[in-house]
């Protein structure tokens, strides 16, 4: 008598001596997917040849190079589509991802100057002391939250953060910054006297080899080392007078050198 339970039993797996089952031919979905990838890739290469007509080792992407690239695409995509592990959904997803990556790279390369300027502008907003070089020997500073203008420059190759002070007559180094420059404070002669908002002060004259702010650089610069501690070194009128011009506009301070 026929046992009905045997009708629902799965067939046993093939043994080691069984003949291997024949693989089904490439389906129409695979073939159409391959054609779509080939056509899309060919159109993308053709569009690139129009966008960048003078790129490459030769003058332009001629028909020979275009046909060669399409043939390479056909071989690679055909091997992927005809593979046993092929899944149309995964191929479409991966193709979309790589297409998006390529589009971002092309857009980034095309607008690299604009993106660089935008990044510099964002950095100057986040770090107001960062000097933005808008053009040769022109530096733009952004006003800080406290309402002043600060810039990180260098003195003799050592980074120093200055505050722009139109009320100060000299370029003044704080004692802490002077020590970082390797200046022996005990050997200085504090023979300069000047009035500040906090009262009288004393300073010692000194000549530094170089002072740089962004793309603006001066050699053999006369500075003063303040005797009392300071929260920041100062760029006073002695620095501003060496410029071609300086201009306040909104929250921006533009410094131009000759």
Steps between C-alpha positions, in 0.01 A plus 500: 500500500625848408608705798370861450774638725763398245349744249619797711849372558778688325711314250834391648807707411708366213774257589866521401444255207195675362527697180516878554185681416522716192505876566217701349598740222530873561152634550345785312526718814876457498522576130285815527696613806826456310365703208382774740841516669674509163277775362520705821878469516535593134284808547701599808829468308357701211384772736842513665661540158278804444565651844878453481591522131866584567573246771727200474833447336361584158303797383152378584322169540482379139276222377773238536538559873123511547453165324785347698353611833155372404653163404676478838173587672321230302751232603501596868124542530437180301719300738316644801152444359568143389652398834315249716480743794332765288204682647338771290389701802850507649654596165258791455564615857878485461484673163292780653748540788804520271315735265425733792865484614621581149254790474621645831863472387428668167305781666772545762770518231298744290426737787822449698581872515152591625500216753846603625384859544188380681706280732734787575206728577347243735835451674537875550155512661577210732856620572500882465877521557557303179630737229320456169710586193248636251776586250874561489619696805141560611371359829143507629426462871164427661385679812489278809201465731667750735501767229876510441718369217757233571736324264749218537824600332862412556811674631829347391309186405322461836120526508370804689139611539458877473214736566462788253507819710477836320546670836846352549795672337739203492509132423503361853599150603373359825766365737368146450525523120847656527617208713363252244712681240807430712546857624669540836274747681756573769745633242258757356511869577152634570555860399171568320205650688147520362146548617243223472136461595618335822756769583867551421719224362862424423649328200832397353585564136601204290544420130369167371612347172155428362132557577238325287122526497342276236652599165644824642861485614743766624870469582701686766199611701530722806291368791462562871498238771260597776625473855165413659308185404247537217210288383615536138769659289396806300528620143482878533539787258868420439376189316198660333708788361723254315197376307377640173154536655266353759122518492217413739182376335229346717661215690800486265839668520698496177878548509688573176875513458710635212 
